Amino acid sequence: MTKLTPQIKAQFSLDAKFQEYLDMVGLNPGNAAPNQIQEMKRAFIAGIGMVQVLTRDSLTEYDDDTGVEILQYLMDQVTQFWIKEAERQN
């Protein structure tokens, strides 16, 4: 079994990715309601967990090309969600 290097762990740190997400959406934890950040982190981690379960349990039954198309389909849905959110904000 390969041991993860500190660099790899840093690259895939969910705490770091959550902070990147907060930066992306422009949310400063210091300005948030007390429970807001905790609830957002729960939803963030739950979403990541569901994608992992989806890829582990469902994606493996398809060939590589179809798997890539499924991943792109998932990414397209995420992109469309954020486009609609941005439009809703305006």
Phi and psi in degrees as a GROMACS rama.xvg file:
@    title "Ramachandran Plot"
@    xaxis  label "Phi"
@    yaxis  label "Psi"
@TYPE xy
-81.0661  136.706  THR-2
-89.8858  136.464  LYS-3
-75.6133  133.546  LEU-4
-76.3929  161.067  THR-5
-57.5144  -33.7357  PRO-6
-66.1307  -42.9828  GLN-7
-66.5065  -43.2491  ILE-8
-59.8656  -41.3688  LYS-9
-64.5624  -40.4325  ALA-10
-64.3867  -32.3284  GLN-11
-110.308  19.5568  PHE-12
-68.9702  121.277  SER-13
-69.0891  -31.0446  LEU-14
-62.223  -43.0211  ASP-15
-66.6173  -40.2084  ALA-16
-66.7036  -35.5739  LYS-17
-64.5207  -41.9158  PHE-18
-63.2856  -40.3189  GLN-19
-60.0565  -40.7424  GLU-20
-62.3486  -46.5012  TYR-21
-58.9427  -41.8323  LEU-22
-62.7571  -42.5716  ASP-23
-61.4741  -40.3082  MET-24
-89.7191  0.136798  VAL-25
72.0289  34.4722  GLY-26
-106.511  119.972  LEU-27
-92.5469  118.083  ASN-28
-55.7868  -29.0845  PRO-29
-67.9772  -20.6198  GLY-30
-100.744  2.64576  ASN-31
-91.8558  157.088  ALA-32
-63.0207  152.14  ALA-33
-51.0216  -43.1375  PRO-34
-88.0257  -13.5407  ASN-35
-59.7298  -48.4307  GLN-36
-66.125  -42.463  ILE-37
-61.9008  -43.9017  GLN-38
-67.2867  -38.9346  GLU-39
-63.981  -41.279  MET-40
-66.3136  -38.5813  LYS-41
-60.2846  -45.5263  ARG-42
-65.7982  -39.8255  ALA-43
-61.0781  -51.1589  PHE-44
-65.9922  -39.3413  ILE-45
-62.0716  -41.565  ALA-46
-61.9014  -44.733  GLY-47
-62.3417  -42.2668  ILE-48
-61.5937  -41.0236  GLY-49
-65.5245  -38.6607  MET-50
-65.3878  -39.4145  VAL-51
-62.8005  -44.5518  GLN-52
-62.4223  -44.0141  VAL-53
-58.4922  -47.3302  LEU-54
-71.1525  -37.3287  THR-55
-70.5553  -42.7551  ARG-56
-92.277  -27.0991  ASP-57
-114.996  -39.2615  SER-58
-68.68  -29.7056  LEU-59
-67.4541  -13.8841  THR-60
-82.7942  -2.33856  GLU-61
-109.758  156.567  TYR-62
-70.0638  167.667  ASP-63
-58.0028  -44.3312  ASP-64
-62.774  -44.1606  ASP-65
-66.4038  -39.4013  THR-66
-58.701  -41.9061  GLY-67
-64.078  -41.1416  VAL-68
-64.6434  -38.3064  GLU-69
-64.4167  -44.9139  ILE-70
-59.9343  -40.2701  LEU-71
-65.7904  -39.3686  GLN-72
-60.2785  -43.3073  TYR-73
-61.8867  -44.5107  LEU-74
-63.6226  -39.7509  MET-75
-60.7894  -39.0915  ASP-76
-65.3637  -40.2187  GLN-77
-63.1076  -44.9379  VAL-78
-60.091  -45.53  THR-79
-63.8487  -36.5477  GLN-80
-59.1483  -47.875  PHE-81
-70.339  -31.5526  TRP-82
-63.8135  -45.907  ILE-83
-64.3869  -38.5871  LYS-84
-63.0026  -42.8845  GLU-85
-64.4112  -41.0354  ALA-86
-65.6371  -37.6559  GLU-87
-65.9992  -32.5293  ARG-88
-70.916  -25.3855  GLN-89
